[in-house]
Amino acid sequence: MVVARTSANGHANGNSDIKHTNGPAKSSNLKETQMTDLARWRLLDEHGRQTWHYLETEQQAQDWPQATADRYHLGLPFDLQDSPPPKNPLASVGNALSFFSKLQLPSGQWACEYGGPNFLLPGVVITWHVTQTPVPPPVSIEIKRYLFSRQNPDDGGWGLHIEGESSVFGTAMTYVVLRLLGASEEDERMIKARGMLHQLGGASHGPHWAKFWLSVLGVMEWEAVNPIPPELWLLPDWVPIAPWRWWIHMRQVFLPMSFVYSKRFVGPSSPLILQLRNELYTQPYSSINFAFHRNTISPRDNYHPKTLLLHIINFFLVYLWFPFLRPARLKERAEARTWDLICHEDLNTEYACLAPVNAPLNTLACFIHDGPHSPSVLAHLDRLRDYLWMKNEGMLCNGTNGVQTWDTAWLIQAVHAYPKLASSPKWHAMLLSALHFLDDQQIRENCDDQAKCYRQQRKGAWAFSTKTQGYTVSDTTSEALKAVLMLQSVPSSNSSSAEKKGDRLFPKLISRPRIHDAIDTLLTMQSPSSGGFASYEPRRGSQYLEHLNAAEVFGRIMVEYDYPECSTAVITALRLFSTSYDTTYRRVEIDRAIAGALGYIKAAQRTDGSWYGSWGICFTYAGMFALEALHSCGETYETSAAVRRGCDFLVRKQQGDGGWGESYRGCEIGEYVGRESQVVMTSWAVIGLLAAGYPDRGVIERGVKLVIGRQQPNGEWLQEGIEGVFNKTVMISYPNYKFIFPIKALGMFAARYGDPEVL
């Protein structure tokens, strides 16, 4: 294997794209990190499935040349001519599309990392270890390189996510991963990390999920883990706390976790495991009372402290139910029930699973139930590769198996923001390929035993990533539907006669019945109480279930919530469908759904005019969506008090350089927290103001100037701060946003003001 060298310490904070040179980079660390030859990595695109492969021989590399997209994601140089500096918005858009179109994959979609959380890789690596799955050396090398590049240079730890402060969860789990993959405990970076972990109290002060995985590995005792009883899955559906009422991610994580917990599975012991027992704690392992530490948690990890009710329930389960009252037959029934639901998840997702938290857990459950080398285990191990992403800093774990459908739908809409671009021959092949991808990725059938496994209707929907993952998402379905309707209605020429004849530039790949299927599914997803729309399904349980939130590091995870972002996506999709495509199909129900969702969005507006965003950072993101929803229903700055308040909030947050910038801290505390201007957030604000019909062109133009001014000579924008969030505390990257939203903002500006020179 060809190996190069680079510095161990990249950017510990932020989400910067680092361009590697051929020689070693300077670092404050004396230790250097091994790396593979980046020229040997290839991204394979199989109908949207993205997997990275390392080519061991020169012949393999010649037979499979490295693509432009590969080199871009790896931070390698590639041949792309610079464009003249743009002075007006459409020139900037043209430069951006010239660059971004080169990154489109053969299936028609765009790839990118979807990283940020530091708690995803540990589940995968620990599962590899306890199932004794060999880790290919290039994978091991690059995971270690990535984790060291994201180590906090000041204290040596890792946080919940790449921009977060060091915590027990992040530090303990990352330390374990590095040790399992061969990092020496005598490495000065590991010594520093261990010192930080001990300063925070050691692994015994970790949150629930950390204690679970450490117990599976055998470096903690199961007595330290608060109960995860599979018996809850035996509760009748009408019971208010039945797990089918929980948020989909929570219940799909709890499901295999409860199976593994009930089995008290522990991986094989080894000298390394015994060493880790000594390294992770501030006292000898044999002297630790692990039962005492069930509720010990570092303040840095305790975002959502356990409630008194949960403490009482846990006390009953630990001291009465499990040791004295739990019948063996009931235990068997509960494990059988959870196993049956695990099998449904595996089959309905072709073993890809919902996300990389439950995927390794399901793998582990199959290993316990079916045994090593069983077909289910082998299928899972193959699918775990879908979550691994290779980039310039090394290999990370994505938050899903990609963002393929989401980003593709948004790119189409961004181009369509200036309608003449969508009909330009220059971008026809790119857009047609993207349309083919959306055609291929629409889900055409419901799940087998849909009611039995508590799955939402999905026929006609689009999943966030691929149809293989197969989960309905309200906003992804809406954004993909809008993209399809927009492209399939582009006239074959700009003449009015072509419009009258119904000539279209793009083929109608997605038929009317399939579009109706999408509408039918969207109409099942509205909350009857609020009128809003949640993410995967309507809320099924009361928010009082948050009293049972045992994860400690996350907020708002127990049930679905309605979101301005999701509600806007559905409103705008239904409006486009009912006004421009089919004015009669289920019109009464559609009008009722739009009215209800619009009412929710107005009710969700805060007194200062803002909306809280749950999937992007934060008030800027939600403000863009909410203002677009209001605009689609005919409300503008001139006619609507809600729109005026929303615009005025954004304008108050504009910075001296004309841009907008918002810190992830606002997601945690629920209040606006500023930071230096960001291209993506500036684009969000510009889009919101333009959609609202904000009358002061100067305010908007200042934002446009910042966006154009930061564009690189080759047409790209550089990665700045992290853009996404979930569960209030976890930040996640959307690197394609730095192309999509500037293109949309600049196109909207040109559509309104006629593409003037602004620089």
N, C-alpha and C positions, 0 to 999 in steps of 0.2 A: 504494500500500500504506500502510495506517495504521501508524504507528510510535510507540511510547512509549519512555520511557527508564527505566532502573533502574540500580542500582549494579552494578559489575562483580564485586564480591567478595561472594559469599554465604558459605556455610560451607565452608571448605577441608577440614575433617575432619568425620566423623560423617555422618549420613544424614537430616538434619532436614528436615521439611516447612516451607518458608518461605512465609509468606503475604505476597504482594505488595500494596502499597497503590497508590492512583492516582498518588501523587506519587513523585519520585525518593527512593530510600533513601540514607542517608548511608554513606559508604565511606571507608576510609583511602586508597584510590587516587584520584588526581586524575582519571584517565580514567574515562569512563562507557561502558557497553556498550549498543549499540543492541538493541532488542527489538521483536518484533512485537506487534500488538494481540492479547492472549491471548483476547479474546472472539470471535475469528474462527477459532479452532482447533476441529476436530471429530474425534472418534474414531469411525471406521466399524467396525462389527462385522458381518462377513460369515461366518456359520456358524463363528465362533470366530477368523477371521482379523482381526487388529487393525491398522489403519493410520490414521495421523493426516493430516488434510487442512486446508489453510489456505484460507479463503474470501476472495477478493479484493474482492468487491463487497458493498454493503449488501443488495442483493436476494438474493444467495446466502445471506447470514447469516439473512435473514428466512425464506427457504424451508427452511432446515435449522437449526432452533433448537438452541441449545446445551443438552445434557442435564446432569442433575445430576452424573453420573459425569464428564463432560468438565470441569465446573467444579471438581469436587473434585481431580482429578488436576492441574489447572492452578493450583491454589491460589487460585481465585477464590471469592468469597462466594456462598452459595446459601441458599435459604430452607428451613430445617429447624428446627423448634421444639425448644427445650431440654426435657429431661425432668426430673422431680423427682430430686434426688440419691438414688441407690440406697443402701439400708442392708443389703440381703441379696443373695446371689449371683444369684438368678433375676431380680430387678429390674435388676441390672446387665446380665445377658444380654439381657433384653428391650430395654433401651436400645441395646445394641450392635447387635442384629439390626434394630431400627428404622432405625438409621443405615446399616448395611452393606447391607441389602436395597435401599436406594435406589441403590446403586452397581452392582447387577446389570445386565448388558447384555442386550439382547433375545434373544440366543441361549442365555441361561441361565447364563453364566459371569461371572467377575469379572476385570477387567483390573487391571494395575498395572505399574509399572516393574520391570524385572529387571536393574538396572544395578549398577555398582560397579567392574568391571574397566575400566582405562583403555587397554587394548590392542585393543579391539574396533573403535572408530570409525576408527582409522587405516587399517585394511585396506579399509573401505568407501570412505572419502574418497580414498585413493590410487587405488583401482580406478576411481572416478568420474573422477579426473584423467587417468589414463593412457589411459582409453578415451574421453576427451574428452566425457564425459556432462555436460550442463548441470546445475548444482545450483540448484534453485529458490531465489530470494532468501530467503524465509521460513525455509527449512531451513538455509541457510548462516548466517543471522543467529542462529538459535536454537542451533545447534551451537556457535558461537563463544561465545554467552552462557553456555551450560552449562559449557564448558571453562574459561572465565575464572572462573566462580563456584566451580569446584573447584580453582583454583590455590592452592598452599600460600602463605598470606599472609606467612610468614616468609622462605622462601628462594626463592619464585617458581617452584618446580618442580611436578611431578606424580609420583605413585607408580604402582606396579603396579595399585593399586586406590585408591578414593577416601579410604580411611583410612590408606593406607600412606605411608611416608616417601618423599621425592623420590628418583627413580632415573633412570638414563640411559634405560631403556626408556620409562618414563612421560613423562619430560620431552622427550626428542628427538622421539618420535612425536606427542605432543600439540602441540608447537611446530610441527611440519611441517603438521599438520592445520590449525592456525590460519592459517598463512601461505598454504596452498593455498586457504583460504576467504576470503582478503582481509585478514587482520590485518597491520598495518604492522610492519615490523621496528623502527620508531622508537617504537612504543607502549611506554610505560614498563614495562608488564607483560611485554612480550616481551623487553625489554632485561634485566629481572630474570630471566626464565626462561633466557635465553641465558647469563647469568652463572652460573646454577646448573649448567646443562649443561656449560659449560666447566670449572667447578670440579670436576665429576665426571669430567673427561677428554675430553668431547666425544662426538659420536655414534660415533666409532671404538671407544668402550668399551661399546657396547651389546651386548645378547645376540643370539643367532642370529636370532630372529624379527625383531628390529629391523633387523639388517643385511640380511636378505632383502628387506623392504619398501623400505628406502632404496635398495637396488640396483635394484629394479623401477622406482622413481621416477626414478632417474638421478642421485641425490645421493650415491651411494657406488658403488664398483666391485665387480663380482661376485667379484673375487679376495679380498674380505674375508669372503665367506660360506663357511662350512664346507660340505662336499659334501652334496648331497641327491640321491643317484643313483637314477634311476627303475629301474635294472637290478635293484634289490632285488625288484621286483614280478615278475621273471621266475624267482625262486627257486621250486623245487618246494615244495608245501605242507608236506612233511615236514621241511623245514629248520627248526631251532629258532628262527632269527631272521626267518623269513618274515613280511612285514608283516601278513598276515591274523591273526597271533597277537597283534598289538598292541591296546591299548585303542582303542575305536572312534573317539574324538576324535583321538587321535594319528595313526591311519592315514588318517583322512579329511582331515586337514590335510596330512600328508606326501604324500598322493597328488597333488593338484594342485600342491603346492609343488615336488615333484620334476619334474613336467612343465614348469613355468615355469623352474625352475633349469636344466634340460637345454637349454631354448631360449635361455637367457641373455637373456630379454626385457628391454628397457629402454623406458620410455615416452618420448614426444617431449620434446625439449629446448626450453627457453624462457628468457627473461631471469630469470624467477622461479626456475627450477631452478638457473641459474648463481649467482644470489644465495644460494640455500640452501646451495650448496656452500661458500660463504664463511662462512655464519653458523653452521653446525653443528659446526665443528671449531676446534681451538685453534692450528692452523697452516694455511698456504695449501693449498688442495685439491691443487694440482699437485705439492706436495712430499710428500704422504702416500704411504707405502708400504702400500697397503691389504692386500696379502698378509701383511705382518707383523702386521696387526691381526686376523687370523682368530680368534685365541684371546685377544685383549685384551678384558677385561670388567671393569666396575666391581665392586668388592666388594659394593655394594648390590644388584646384579643377579645375583650369582653364588650363588644359593641352592643349586643342584645342580651343583657343578663337574664338568667333563668328566673322565672316568676316563682312566687311562693307556691302556687298551684302545682307547677311542674316539680318543684322540690318534694312536695307531699306525694305526688304520684310516683316519683322515682324511689322515695323511701319505701313505699308500699311494695313496689315491684322487687326491689333489692332485698329487703329484709323479711318479706312475707310471701310474696307470690312465687318467686323463683325457688327459694329453698324449701317451702313447706306446702304451698297450695296448688302449684302447677301440676295438673295431671299429665302423665306421660302421653296418654292418647291425644290430649288437646295439643300438646307440643308437636306431635306428629302431624296432626291435622293442619296446624298453622304452618309448619314447614312445607307441607304438601301444597297448600294454597299459595304460598309465596312462590314456590317453585313453578307452579302452573302459570302464574302471571309473568314470571321471568321468561318462561318459554314463549309466551305470547309476544313480549317485547322483542325478543330475539328474532322471531319469525316475521313480525310485522316491519322490522327494520333491516332484515337480512343481516343480522348480527352487528349492524353499525351502531345501534342504540341511539337514545336521545342525544347524549352528550358524553364528553370524556370523564365525567364523574361516575355515571352509572355503567358505562361501558366496561371498565376494568372490574367493577363489582360484579357485573353479570358474568364476566369471564371467570372470576373466582368462584362464583356459585356453580357454574358449569364444571369447573375443575373438581369441586367438592362432590357434586352429585354424579357426574358422568365419568370422572377420572381423567388422568393425564392422557394426552394424545387422542382423546375422543373427538368425533367430528365437530361437536359444538365448541370445544376449547380451541381447536385449530381454526375454525371459522372466526371466532372472536379475536384470536391473536393476529390473524390476517387483517381484520378490520381496524384493530388498534393503530395500524400504520396510517390510516386515514387522518388521524388527529395530529400526526407529527409534521411539523413545518420546519423547513431548512431556510435559514436566512444568513445575512452577512455575519451575525454574531454567533451563529451556531444553531442548534436544533431545539425547538420549544414544542409545547403542546397547545394546539388551538382550542378555542372555547367551544367549537362544534367541529364537524368535519368540513368546515368551510363556510363561506358567505356567498356562494356562487349565484344563487337565484336573486338574493337581495341586491347585490351590487350590480348585477346585469340589468335588472329592472330599473334601478336608479339611473344607470348610465343612459339607457334609452330615453328616459324622461328628461335627463339633463340636456341631451342633444335637442329634444323636441321643444325645449323652452324657447328656442328661436326656431320656429317651424320650418323656415327655409333650409336650415341645416339638415333636417331629416329627409328632405327631398333632394339634397345635393348628391350628385353621382360620386363625389369623393368619399362619402361615408356610407354609401349604399351597401357595400360588401360587409362592412363591419356590423351595421345594423341588421342586415338580413341574417347574418350568422348568429347574432344575439337573439333574434326572433326565433330562429330554429332551436336555439337552446331552451328558451322558455316553452316552446311547443313540446320539446322532448321531456321537460321536467314537470309538466302539469301532472298531478296525481289523478289517475283515471278510475280508481276504485276505492271503496271503503275498506277498512281493516277487516280481516276475518274475526268473527266473534267480537265485533266492535263494542257491543253493550257489556259483554262479559269482562273485557279488559278495560272498560271505562274510557275508551277512546272517543274523541270528538269526531263527528262527521268530517271526511276529508276529500270526498270525490269532487274534483274540479279545483281543488286548492293547490297552492304551491307551498313547499316547505322552505325554510330559511336557507338551507344549503342545497340538498338534492332530494329527489323523490324517493331515493333509497332510504334516507333517514325518515321521511314520510310523515312528519307531524304537521298538521294544519297550523298555520300562523296567520292571524287576522291581517296584520299589516303587510306581510310578505305577499299573501294572496292578493291584497288590494293593490300594492305597488306593481306586481307583475301583471295583474289584469289591466291596470291603467296603461302600462307600457305596451301591451298587446293591442289594446283598443287604439292607442295613439298611432302606432306604426301601421296597423292594418287599415287605417283610414287616411293615410297620407296620399293625396292625389298624385296621379302620374305626371302631372305638370302643374305649373303655377297658374294656369289659365282657369278662368271660371267655367269654361265649357267642359274641361276635363272633370271638374268637380260635379257639374250637373250630370254628366254621363255616368258618374260613379266609377270612373277609371281609377285604379289604385296602384301605387308604386310597389307595394309589398304584397305578397300572396296572403290569402286568408288561411293560414296554417291552422289556426284554432277556430273551429267552427262555432256557429251560433249555439248548438246544444252544449258544447263544452264551456262556452262563456256563461250560459245559463247555469251550468253546474257550479261554477265559481260563485255566482250570485246566490244560489241556493245555500251554499255552505256559509257564506258570509252572514246571511240572514239568521243563521242558527247561533251566532256568536255574540249577540247583543245581550248586555245585562238587563233583565227586565226591571230591576229596581232603579238603576241610575240612568239607563239609556246609553251608557258608554260601552266601549269595547275593550276587552282585555287582550292577552297575547294568544294563548293556545286554545282557550275555551272560556265560556262564561264562568264567572265566579260560582263555585259550588258550595262553598262553606262560608261561615261568618268570619270576619276579621278577628273575632275573639279567639280564634284558633292560634293567633300569634302568641297567646299565653303558653302554648305548648312548643314554641320555637326553642329547640335544644341545641341549635348549631352555634349560637353565641356570636359568631363573627359576621353574620348577615342580618339584614332587616327585611321585613316584608317578604318572607319566603313561604309562609304556610298556606296561603290561598292566592288565587288570582286576584288581580286588581285591575280596575279600569284605568286607561292611560290616555292622555291627550294625543300622544303620538299614534297609537293604534286607532283611536276613534277618528282622528283626522284622515288617516289612510283609508278607512272604510267609507267615511262621508264622501271624500273626493272620488273614490272609485264608483260608488253608487250614483253620484251626481253625473259623472262622465257617462256611465252606462245609460242612465235613464233620460239624459238630455241629448246625447249625441249618437247613441247606438240603437237602443230599443226603448221607445217611449211608453210601451204598454205592458211589458212583461213584469208582473208582480208589482205594478206601479204603486198601489195603495200601501203595500207592505214596505216598499223601498222608501216612500215619502215618510212613512211613520218612523222607520229606522233612522233616517237622516235627521228628522226633527228631534228625536230622542237623544241622538248623539250630540247634536248641536247644543241642546239644552245642558247635557253633561259638561261639554267644553266650557260653556259660559259659567256654569256653577263651579268648575274647577279653577277658574281664574282667581288669583289672590287679589287682595285689596290694592296692592301696589301695581297691578296690571300684569303680573307675571304668571306663568304656568310652570309647575315643577316637572322636569323631565326625568324619566326613569330609565331610558335606554341610551341617552347621549348626555353630554355635559353641557348644560343641565337646563337652566332657565332659557338660555339662548336657543337651545335645541327645541325645547317644547314650545317656545314662543313662535318659532318658524312654523311648526306644524299647526298650532292653533290658529294663527293668522291665515294660513292657507285654507283651513276648514271654513272659517268665517267668510273668506273671500268666495269660496266655491258656492256658498249659499247667498251671495249677493251683498254681504256686509263689508263695507269699506271704511276707511278713516273718516270719510265725509259723512257717512250715514249711521255709523255704529259707535256707541260709547265704549263697548267692550274692545273694539279694534283700536280706538284712540288710546285707551289705557294700555293696551298691549304694546303699541308702537312707542308711546311715551316712555314706557319702562325700558325698552331696548335703546332708545335714543339717550336716555340718562346714563346708560352703561357704555356708550361709545367713548373710546379713549382718544388721547391727544393726537395720535398718529392716524386716526380715522378708523381704526379697527376695533374688534371686540375680542376679549380673551377671558376665559372663565376657568377657575380651578376646580378640580374634582372634589375638593373639600366641601364645596357647596352641596354636592350630592349627599354627603354624610350628615351635614348639619341642617340641611333644608333651607339654607339662606345663600343668597348670591355672594360668591367669593371671586374677586377678580384676579387676573394674572396678565402677563404681557399678551399683546394681541396675537391671535392665531388666524391663519388663513381660513381654516375650516369654519371656525366660529364666526368670523367676519362674514363669510359667505352665507351662513345660516341667517344672520341678522339682516343682511341685504335682501335675501329671498323673502323673509317675513315682511319687511318694510315694503318691498315692491308688490307683493301679493296684496297687501293692505291698501295700496294706493296712497302711501305716505306722501304728502305734498312737497316736502322740502327736498328737492333734488340734491342739494349740496351735501346733506347728511349722507345720502346713499352713495353719491359719487366719491366721497372721501373713502368709504369702505372699498369701493371698486378700485380706486387708485392703489390702495394697500395690496389688494389681491394681485393685480397686474404687476405691481412693482416687485413682488416677491417671486414672480415666475422666473425660472431659470432659462438660460439661453436655449436649452434643448427642448423647452416646452413643459417641463415637469415643475411641480412644487415639491420642496423638501418636506420630510416628515417633521412635524413639530410635536406638541404635547399630545397625550393620549386623548381619544375622542369619546369613547363609549363607557357605559357603566351598566351594571345590573345589581339588584338587591342592595342598593344604596352604598355599599362599601367596596365593591369589586369593579375596578376599571379594566377596560378591554379595548384593544386597538382595532381601528377601522382604517387601515392605510389608504384604501382606495377613495376614501372621502375627500382626500386632498386633491383629487382630480374631479370627482363627480360634482361636488357642491360648488366649487368655483366655476366650472363649466355652466352649471345651471344658473348661478347668480349672474354671471356675465351675459349669458343669453337672454335672461329676463330683462336685464338693464337695456340691452340693445333693442329688444322688442318694444320697450316702452319709450326710449329716448332716441332711437335712430342711430345707434352706433357712433357716437361722437368721439373725437380724440379727447382722452382724459389725462394723458401724460405728455 
